[in-house]
Amino acid sequence: MRNALLLLGPYGEGLAERVAKLLPSVERLVALHTPAYYAVEGTPELEEAARAKEVRFAVRESPTRINFYRVRPSALELYASKELTPQELEVVKRYEASKA
């Protein structure tokens, strides 16, 4: 496949292996769900993918801001940051309440 969004999660047993198995099959762009990124962070499979294609993920680093990163071999590159709107914050609150 040319591009992929890997929405695998939540973080748990076997997640790293599932993500690592899929990374080589993507040709150009991989956008990882945050738990999927953290599952394979520091693995040889992610390092290889970061050399061969564009790998991205996003993380909410404060209650109101999401940062977007490109994964480079042995580094992360912040390429965008977004302040959440009141409507987006409401969605986050509803999601978090459903997980409590």
Secondary structure, DSSP 8 states (H G I E B T S, - for coil): --EEEE---SS-TTHHHHHHHHGGG-SSEEEE-HHHHHHHTT-HHHHHHHHHSEEEEEEEEETTEEEEEEEETTEEEEEEEEE--HHHHHHHHHHHHHH-
